[in-house]
Amino acid sequence: MNKFLMFGLAALAVVALNSAQAAPASILHQTQGSVIVRLGADDAHVVWQEVGNQASEKYLYTLNAATGKRSEVKASKRPFAPAVAGDFVLYGAGHLNQKIDVLLTRLDGGRPRLLHTRIPWIVEPGLAVAGKRIRAVWERADDDTGSGLSIFLWESGENGDGRGREKYRVLASGPILRTDVPPEYRRMVHNEYPKIDGDTVVFQSNEYSSPNIYRLDLNTDRFTRLSPSALFQERPALSGPYTVWEESENGYAQSQTSTIMLHDSRTGVVKLLNAEPGFHYQARVYGSYALYGAKRAPLEHTPSIRIYAIDRGFELPAQKCFPGPVYDWVAVSKGVYVAQRFSNTSSRLLFATWRQLESGCRN
């Protein structure tokens, strides 16, 4: 361990011991020369992507939650956007201006399965495992402009390895519910950002001009537009009956303010989650908790995390567990993993339990 890292960890430990209020999140890993940008996790593993260093960008990194053992997943192309479930990791490999592959790998070793190759678009994959059945979803386009952006599903056989029994299916291509779109304009409809949980897939579609969120029941092939709106509804997440997304007037890339919305499929009710106004983004949901980023008073320019207890109807003081700017987060049964950044070349992986998050990491 280098002197800088030893000093940094020691200083953090002293701060924790001398604080009368804080019981800080655990530090699991710290980077030098690169930063953690994307996380995936289940109860057994957390997997992350690093950028900023050519050597580190060749791998995904994984940490065994039980043993603390760290290992690497190497791809023939630059890997990104890991999705983790049931000891598997699904990820894209490539660059923005190149053709992208979709790969599935067991975290306990073995050669990656190539599910789709040379996709001319950015992949935002989703993964679900139930028993021995594996389901993966991703987006692909017809060309580099995003024309014909569609949602694909890959499903393994009952034995889990998929070889010889795997199935490919296009879930959404062109208009979903509209019947008045002329054939020459169908390729202008973008279906993207899919996520899957069990027999349900959610994604965004701009068939009504601005993107709205759709939910698909794989058992019935029934689509539901969750909250018809002229606003931009983007980047959904899914857990059981709950779908969450970010909503804004002009879209994530151009809006100054935004909200986090939740839909309950059991009741059809749509609910605003964020307790105060500001810029909110990157929604996640796990069980009865919704997680999202926020830039709002009193730190409008610092990206932080917020966690909303859905069944109780309020935000937890969870942001106190992760001081400083954070850039990604993922929840598991025991708590939440967070990627926190010091600078453009240094970051760390943190973990806080649900008990800590409920109290704002107070003793």
ABEGO torsion letter per residue (X at the ends): XBAAAAAAAAAAAAAAAABAABBBBBBABBBBGBBBABBBBBAABBBBBBBGBAAAAABBBBBBAAAGBBBBBBBABBBBGBBBBGGBBBBBBEBAABBBBBBBBBAAEEBBBBABBGBBBBBBBBBBBBEABBBBBBBBBABAAGBGBBBBBBBBBAAGAGBGABBBBBABBEBAABAABBAAAAAABBBBGBBBBEABBBBBBAAAGBBBBBBBBAAAGBBBBABBBABBBBGBBBBEABBBBBBBAAEAAABABBBBBBBBAAAGBBBBABABBEBBBGBBBBEABBBBBBBBOABAABBBBBBBBAAAGBBBAAAAABBEBBABBBBBAAEBBBBBBABAABBBBBBBBAAAAAAGGBX
